[in-house]
Amino acid sequence: MTTKTITVTDAAWVAVTATTDTRRISVQEDPSVANWPTTDYLVAKPLSSSVQIRKLAGAKYVFERGEYMHRAGSVAGYVKTVSGTTTFAQDESGI
């Protein structure tokens, strides 16, 4: 499993980019953020112009590829907060 943090804001879509070859990439506001959870967020996949899914503050979202892999460097989708800026944890697993 690989974990990294990404800064997510309401100003622009942030690409969720695979750092390894993996089947699953999960994103969620980092629980170590002060007053966690702080804001709902939006998910769009595969493009930032795709239909948006709204997730509740603190909820996890999983970009799943099933039998195929997210290849290292590929974009699984995009996230954007509903309000403000925060830190998200991105976890990769399932090779």
JODAJO-V150501 format. One record per residue. SS is DSSP state (a for helix, b for strand, c for the rest). OMEGA is omega in whole degrees, -180 to 180 (999 if undefined). BURIAL is # if it has 24 or more other C-alpha atoms within 12 Angstrom, else .. Layout:
# JODAJO-V150501
SS | OMEGA | BURIAL
SS | OMEGA | BURIAL
This chain:
# JODAJO-V150501
c | 177 | .
b | 178 | .
b | 174 | .
b | 176 | .
b | 177 | #
b | 177 | #
b | -178 | #
b | -175 | #
b | 175 | #
c | -175 | .
c | -176 | .
c | 175 | .
c | 177 | #
b | -180 | #
b | 173 | #
b | -173 | #
b | 179 | #
c | 176 | #
c | 178 | #
c | 171 | #
c | -174 | #
b | 176 | #
c | -176 | #
b | 172 | #
b | 178 | #
b | 177 | #
b | -179 | #
b | 175 | #
b | -178 | #
c | -178 | #
c | 178 | .
c | 177 | .
c | 179 | .
c | 180 | .
c | 179 | .
c | -8 | .
c | -172 | .
c | -175 | #
c | 169 | #
c | 177 | #
b | -179 | #
b | 177 | #
b | 174 | #
b | 179 | #
c | 0 | #
c | -178 | .
c | 178 | .
c | 178 | .
c | 179 | .
c | 177 | .
c | -177 | .
b | 175 | .
b | 179 | .
b | 179 | .
b | 180 | #
c | 178 | .
c | 179 | #
c | -178 | #
c | 178 | #
c | 173 | #
b | -179 | #
b | 171 | #
b | -173 | #
b | -180 | #
c | 180 | #
c | -177 | .
c | 179 | .
c | -177 | .
c | 162 | #
b | 180 | #
c | 178 | .
c | -180 | .
c | -180 | .
c | 179 | .
b | 180 | #
b | -177 | #
b | -175 | #
b | 176 | #
b | -180 | #
b | 178 | #
b | 175 | #
c | -179 | #
c | 174 | .
c | -178 | .
b | 179 | #
b | 179 | #
b | 176 | #
b | 170 | #
b | 176 | #
b | 180 | #
b | 179 | #
b | 178 | #
b | 172 | #
c | 177 | .
c | 999 | .
